[in-house]
Amino acid sequence: MLGEKQEGFASLIGCSIHTLQSIETGRMNLSKSLATRISAQTGVDVDWLLKNNLTSAPVAATSDERYTVDTFRDAKKLQRIPEFISLLTPDYMFSFYGQLRAILNSAAKGGLAGAAILKTARWLDGLRKQFGHDNSVVPTPDLRLRGDGSPVLTYRQRDGGLGAIRKDLAEWDRATKRPAAARRRPKRSISSRRSGSGSQRRQRGRGQR
């Protein structure tokens, strides 16, 4: 379907031809990390890859629709986004927080907060399966409730999210604010510069005499 030869496809997904051939012939199981790389490069669903059910049609990673050549082309376009997009991650995080806050607030007003939270949690789980989870940001990779039967998150879950937000805000402030010393530095007027240069000339003249 993709029109890629084995050599080109192996290079695309970052593995050797031997590894690719071993997976295709069933001598080696496809690892989750390699499946994630294949998904990122081609746009095919990670779960479909890991199930290895060749009788079912491939599924696109971004939707439940059938995988097509256009899906592959769209994935290749995303790979051309410049690397500096990673520098804009805080911008997207702040924007996503605002949008999620508005959505959950609207759901709560309509009595649908539980359904909205559950759907959001499933959506996050799908992203985690595809792209992984950085434990250095938030150590617990899934939403966990307290053991008293209430729909309340554990303190660890809440504090982990708060810590990440505070750290991002602090880094944002440092990156967007000029140093205080630079802001307080006074500007000398033209007259003060002239008077200063005149006094310096007089001092030099006295020294020469």
Sequence and secondary structure as in RCSB ss.txt:
>XXXX:A:sequence
MLGEKQEGFASLIGCSIHTLQSIETGRMNLSKSLATRISAQTGVDVDWLLKNNLTSAPVAATSDERYTVDTFRDA
KKLQRIPEFISLLTPDYMFSFYGQLRAILNSAAKGGLAGAAILKTARWLDGLRKQFGHDNSVVPTPDLRLRGDGS
PVLTYRQRDGGLGAIRKDLAEWDRATKRPAAARRRPKRSISSRRSGSGSQRRQRGRGQR
>XXXX:A:secstr
     HHHHHHHHT  HHHHHHHHHTSS   HHHHHHHHHHH B HHHHHHT TTS  BBTTSSSB  HHHHHHH
HHHHTS GGGGGGHHHHHHHHHHHHHHHHHHHHHTT HHHHHHHHHHHHHHHHHHH   TTT S  S  B TTSS
S B HHHHHHHHHHHHHHHHHHHHHHS  HHHHH     HHHHHHHHHHHHHHHHHHH 
